[in-house]
Amino acid sequence: MNPIEAAQDLVKQYKRGFKKADIAQIRMIREGVGYGQSVLDPRFKEAIKAKGVSARETPAQFLGAYSSRMLIDVANDGTRTYWWRWNHPLAIAQRVAEVGVSEIDTPTGRGIAALSIGVPAIAAAGTYDITNVSQAFRPQGYAQTYSEPGTDDRRETQQPAQEMFERFFLGRTGDPLKYATAKQEIPDLTPERYANYLNFLYNDKGLLGLGIVKATGENLQGHPEARMLGFPINLPMAGGFLAGTAGAKLAASTAATGTPKQRAIRGALGGLAGSLGGVLTGNVLNEVIAQGNRPRLPTTAEYELSADKI
């Protein structure tokens, strides 16, 4: 076969792979695997393999098939759909919680059980303080985003509805208060911890220097904290989701012979108990870590007064 014929055959094989990919993807759409799937989806590789297309046996067809898939991916945000689905801690936590409610039959029951896991855990994340109702649930140490311009004390807001929307729906804590005001709310806050935390928030680029995921051993309260795209993740939140998921799954599975309603009720109660227990455990660990991080000052009995030291 001369070079021209070889090139023509490669083009023919490439087109054949392109067409086979189209046929495979039509079937995938009918089966519920829509255009939103990524070029990285292994199910596509299996679908074209069933039609005799593989990188080893038919490389030109394989290239044509993946050209088709890449075109669909770009046009329909296939790969970016995965990023949008997994780029937030609460989206990841939701998938974790789905494991816990898998033993429950009804969608309503699963929803209630998922809420029993998530509500305590999310409340422990630190984006809002459920006890601070008068200041639109502002967390301690953080300013209101819509406080009066130019004011020194930014704990009050002019737009409480907007503050709550950003806290509960966008997960925004706001900026830290200035040091003197933050210390009124966090008595053991030191200038060093405050400065280090601000450096972590605004200058630390985190993992791979992308600013997506980063962590610090001390936040304003002296507790370890990670941030994913700005959303705080701490031990109580992680403990709440993990223990709540385990509690819901265990409780629902013990009612395997019961009615769907009984499994849903037990799953919700197990999820709530587990989540509260996980949050409590995380808070205890936070305090143990914070105590270890705090500088120990001598007691009055340890001071020695003498004339040469006065």
C-alpha positions as CSV (number, residue, x, y, z in Angstrom):
1,M,0.0,0.0,0.0
2,N,1.5,3.3,-1.1
3,P,1.6,6.4,1.3
4,I,-1.5,8.0,-0.4
5,E,-3.6,4.9,0.0
6,A,-2.4,4.4,3.6
7,A,-3.4,8.0,4.4
8,Q,-6.8,7.5,2.7
9,D,-7.3,4.3,4.7
10,L,-6.5,6.2,8.0
11,V,-9.0,8.9,7.2
12,K,-11.6,6.2,6.3
13,Q,-10.9,4.4,9.6
14,Y,-11.1,7.7,11.5
15,K,-14.5,8.5,10.0
16,R,-15.7,5.0,10.8
17,G,-14.7,5.4,14.5
18,F,-16.5,8.8,14.5
19,K,-19.7,7.2,13.3
20,K,-19.5,4.2,15.7
21,A,-19.1,6.7,18.5
22,D,-22.2,8.5,17.4
23,I,-24.2,5.3,17.4
24,A,-22.8,4.3,20.8
25,Q,-23.7,7.7,22.3
26,I,-27.2,7.6,21.0
27,R,-27.7,4.3,22.8
28,M,-26.1,5.8,26.0
29,I,-28.6,8.7,25.8
30,R,-31.5,6.3,25.5
31,E,-30.2,4.4,28.5
32,G,-30.1,7.6,30.6
33,V,-26.4,8.5,30.2
34,G,-26.9,11.9,28.5
35,Y,-24.7,14.4,26.7
36,G,-23.5,15.7,30.0
37,Q,-21.0,12.9,30.4
38,S,-17.3,13.5,30.2
39,V,-14.7,12.2,27.7
40,L,-13.2,10.6,30.8
41,D,-16.3,8.5,31.5
42,P,-15.2,4.8,31.4
43,R,-18.7,3.8,30.2
44,F,-18.0,5.4,26.8
45,K,-14.8,3.4,26.4
46,E,-16.8,0.2,27.1
47,A,-19.5,1.2,24.7
48,I,-17.2,1.7,21.7
49,K,-15.2,-1.4,22.7
50,A,-18.4,-3.4,22.2
51,K,-18.4,-2.1,18.6
52,G,-14.9,-3.3,18.0
53,V,-13.1,0.0,18.6
54,S,-10.0,0.0,20.8
55,A,-6.7,1.9,21.1
56,R,-4.6,-1.3,20.5
57,E,-6.6,-3.0,17.7
58,T,-8.1,0.0,15.8
59,P,-6.1,3.2,16.7
60,A,-7.5,5.3,13.9
61,Q,-11.1,4.4,14.8
62,F,-10.3,4.9,18.4
63,L,-9.0,8.5,17.7
64,G,-12.1,9.2,15.6
65,A,-14.5,7.9,18.3
66,Y,-12.8,10.1,21.0
67,S,-12.9,13.1,18.7
68,S,-16.6,12.7,18.6
69,R,-16.8,12.3,22.3
70,M,-14.5,15.4,22.9
71,L,-16.8,17.5,20.6
72,I,-19.8,16.5,22.7
73,D,-17.9,17.1,25.9
74,V,-16.9,20.6,25.0
75,A,-20.3,21.5,23.6
76,N,-22.2,20.2,26.6
77,D,-19.7,20.9,29.5
78,G,-19.3,17.2,30.1
79,T,-16.0,17.3,32.1
80,R,-16.9,20.6,33.7
81,T,-20.1,19.1,35.0
82,Y,-18.1,16.8,37.2
83,W,-16.1,19.8,38.5
84,W,-19.3,21.7,39.2
85,R,-20.7,18.7,41.0
86,W,-17.7,18.0,43.2
87,N,-16.1,21.5,43.7
88,H,-17.8,22.3,47.0
89,P,-17.5,20.6,50.4
90,L,-21.2,20.4,50.9
91,A,-21.7,18.7,47.5
92,I,-19.1,16.1,48.5
93,A,-20.7,15.7,52.0
94,Q,-24.1,15.2,50.3
95,R,-22.7,12.2,48.4
96,V,-21.3,10.8,51.7
97,A,-24.7,11.2,53.3
98,E,-26.4,9.4,50.4
99,V,-24.6,6.3,51.5
100,G,-26.2,6.6,54.9
101,V,-29.8,6.9,53.6
102,S,-29.4,4.2,50.9
103,E,-31.3,1.7,53.1
104,I,-34.4,3.9,53.1
105,D,-37.0,3.3,50.3
106,T,-38.9,6.5,49.8
107,P,-37.5,9.8,48.4
108,T,-39.2,11.7,51.2
109,G,-37.8,9.4,53.9
110,R,-34.3,9.8,52.4
111,G,-34.7,13.6,52.3
112,I,-35.6,13.8,56.0
113,A,-32.8,11.4,57.0
114,A,-30.3,13.5,54.9
115,L,-31.5,16.7,56.7
116,S,-31.1,15.0,60.1
117,I,-27.4,14.3,59.1
118,G,-26.7,17.6,57.4
119,V,-28.3,20.3,59.6
120,P,-26.2,19.8,62.7
121,A,-23.0,19.2,60.7
122,I,-23.4,22.3,58.5
123,A,-24.3,24.4,61.6
124,A,-20.9,23.3,63.0
125,A,-19.0,24.4,60.0
126,G,-18.7,28.0,61.2
127,T,-20.3,29.9,58.4
128,Y,-23.1,31.0,60.7
129,D,-23.8,31.1,64.5
130,I,-27.3,29.8,65.1
131,T,-27.4,31.5,68.5
132,N,-26.7,35.0,67.1
133,V,-30.2,35.7,65.8
134,S,-30.1,39.5,66.5
135,Q,-27.1,39.9,64.1
136,A,-28.3,37.8,61.3
137,F,-26.5,34.7,62.6
138,R,-23.0,36.4,62.3
139,P,-20.3,34.0,63.4
140,Q,-18.0,35.2,66.2
141,G,-14.9,37.0,65.1
142,Y,-16.3,37.9,61.6
143,A,-17.7,41.2,60.3
144,Q,-21.0,41.8,58.5
145,T,-20.5,42.2,54.8
146,Y,-23.1,44.9,54.6
147,S,-22.2,47.0,57.6
148,E,-22.4,50.7,57.5
149,P,-19.6,52.1,55.4
150,G,-16.8,53.7,57.4
151,T,-17.9,52.2,60.8
152,D,-15.3,50.9,63.2
153,D,-17.5,48.2,64.6
154,R,-18.7,46.0,61.7
155,R,-20.9,43.7,63.8
156,E,-24.2,45.3,62.7
157,T,-25.6,45.2,59.2
158,Q,-27.8,47.3,57.1
159,Q,-29.0,44.4,55.0
160,P,-29.9,41.4,57.2
161,A,-31.7,39.5,54.5
162,Q,-28.7,39.7,52.2
163,E,-26.4,38.7,55.0
164,M,-28.5,35.6,55.7
165,F,-28.7,34.6,52.1
166,E,-24.9,34.7,51.7
167,R,-24.4,32.8,54.9
168,F,-27.0,30.0,54.4
169,F,-27.0,29.7,50.7
170,L,-23.5,30.7,49.6
171,G,-21.6,29.7,52.7
172,R,-19.8,33.0,53.2
173,T,-18.5,33.9,56.7
174,G,-17.5,37.4,55.8
175,D,-14.1,39.0,56.6
176,P,-12.6,38.8,60.1
177,L,-13.3,41.8,62.3
178,K,-10.4,44.1,63.2
179,Y,-8.3,42.6,66.0
180,A,-9.5,44.7,68.9
181,T,-13.2,43.9,68.1
182,A,-12.5,40.2,67.4
183,K,-10.7,39.9,70.7
184,Q,-13.9,41.1,72.5
185,E,-15.6,38.0,71.2
186,I,-12.6,35.6,71.4
187,P,-10.8,36.6,74.6
188,D,-7.8,34.3,74.1
189,L,-7.1,35.6,70.6
190,T,-3.5,36.7,70.2
191,P,-2.0,39.2,67.7
192,E,0.1,36.4,66.3
193,R,-2.8,34.0,65.8
194,Y,-4.8,36.8,64.2
195,A,-2.0,37.8,61.8
196,N,-1.3,34.2,60.9
197,Y,-5.0,33.5,60.1
198,L,-5.3,36.6,57.9
199,N,-2.2,35.5,56.1
200,F,-3.8,32.1,55.6
201,L,-7.1,33.6,54.3
202,Y,-5.6,36.1,51.9
203,N,-2.1,35.0,50.9
204,D,-1.9,31.3,51.3
205,K,-2.4,29.6,47.8
206,G,-2.8,26.1,49.3
207,L,-2.4,22.8,47.5
208,L,-0.5,23.2,44.2
209,G,-0.7,27.0,44.5
210,L,-4.2,27.0,43.1
211,G,-6.0,28.5,46.1
212,I,-8.7,25.8,45.9
213,V,-7.8,23.7,48.9
214,K,-5.8,24.9,51.9
215,A,-5.5,24.3,55.6
216,T,-4.3,25.9,58.8
217,G,-3.6,24.6,62.3
218,E,-5.3,27.6,64.0
219,N,-8.2,29.7,62.9
220,L,-9.4,32.7,65.0
221,Q,-10.6,30.3,67.8
222,G,-7.4,28.4,67.7
223,H,-8.9,25.3,66.0
224,P,-7.7,23.5,62.9
225,E,-9.5,24.5,59.7
226,A,-9.4,23.7,56.0
227,R,-11.0,25.8,53.2
228,M,-12.2,24.6,49.9
229,L,-13.0,27.4,47.5
230,G,-13.4,29.6,50.6
231,F,-15.9,27.3,52.5
232,P,-14.6,26.3,55.9
233,I,-14.2,22.7,56.9
234,N,-13.5,21.7,60.5
235,L,-13.5,18.7,62.7
236,P,-17.1,19.1,64.0
237,M,-18.5,19.4,60.5
238,A,-16.5,16.3,59.3
239,G,-17.4,14.4,62.4
240,G,-21.1,15.2,62.0
241,F,-21.3,14.0,58.4
242,L,-19.3,10.8,58.9
243,A,-20.9,9.8,62.2
244,G,-24.4,10.8,61.0
245,T,-24.0,8.8,57.8
246,A,-22.9,5.7,59.8
247,G,-25.8,6.2,62.3
248,A,-28.4,6.5,59.6
249,K,-27.2,3.5,57.7
250,L,-27.0,1.4,60.9
251,A,-30.4,2.4,62.2
252,A,-32.2,1.9,58.9
253,S,-30.5,-1.5,58.3
254,T,-31.7,-2.7,61.7
255,A,-35.3,-2.1,60.6
256,A,-34.8,-4.1,57.3
257,T,-37.9,-6.2,58.0
258,G,-40.0,-3.2,59.0
259,T,-42.1,-1.0,56.9
260,P,-40.6,1.8,54.7
261,K,-41.9,4.4,57.2
262,Q,-40.2,2.6,60.1
263,R,-36.9,2.5,58.2
264,A,-37.2,6.2,57.4
265,I,-37.9,7.1,61.0
266,R,-35.1,5.0,62.3
267,G,-32.7,6.3,59.7
268,A,-33.6,9.9,60.5
269,L,-33.2,9.3,64.2
270,G,-29.9,7.4,63.8
271,G,-28.6,10.1,61.4
272,L,-29.5,12.9,63.9
273,A,-27.9,11.0,66.9
274,G,-24.8,10.2,64.9
275,S,-24.4,13.7,63.6
276,L,-24.8,15.3,67.0
277,G,-22.4,12.9,68.5
278,G,-19.9,13.6,65.7
279,V,-20.2,17.3,66.1
280,L,-19.7,17.0,69.9
281,T,-16.6,14.8,69.4
282,G,-15.2,17.3,66.9
283,N,-15.7,20.1,69.4
284,V,-13.9,18.2,72.1
285,L,-11.0,17.5,69.8
286,N,-10.9,21.2,68.8
287,E,-10.6,22.2,72.4
288,V,-7.9,19.7,73.1
289,I,-5.9,21.0,70.1
290,A,-6.6,24.6,71.0
291,Q,-5.3,24.1,74.6
292,G,-2.2,22.5,73.2
293,N,-1.6,25.5,70.9
294,R,-2.2,28.2,73.4
295,P,0.9,29.7,75.1
296,R,1.1,28.8,78.8
297,L,1.8,31.7,81.0
298,P,3.3,31.3,84.5
299,T,1.0,31.4,87.5
300,T,1.4,34.0,90.1
301,A,3.0,31.4,92.4
302,E,5.7,30.8,89.8
303,Y,6.8,34.4,89.7
304,E,9.8,35.2,91.9
305,L,10.1,38.8,93.0
306,S,13.5,40.1,94.1
307,A,15.1,43.5,94.3
308,D,17.5,42.8,91.4
309,K,14.5,41.9,89.1
310,I,12.4,45.0,89.9
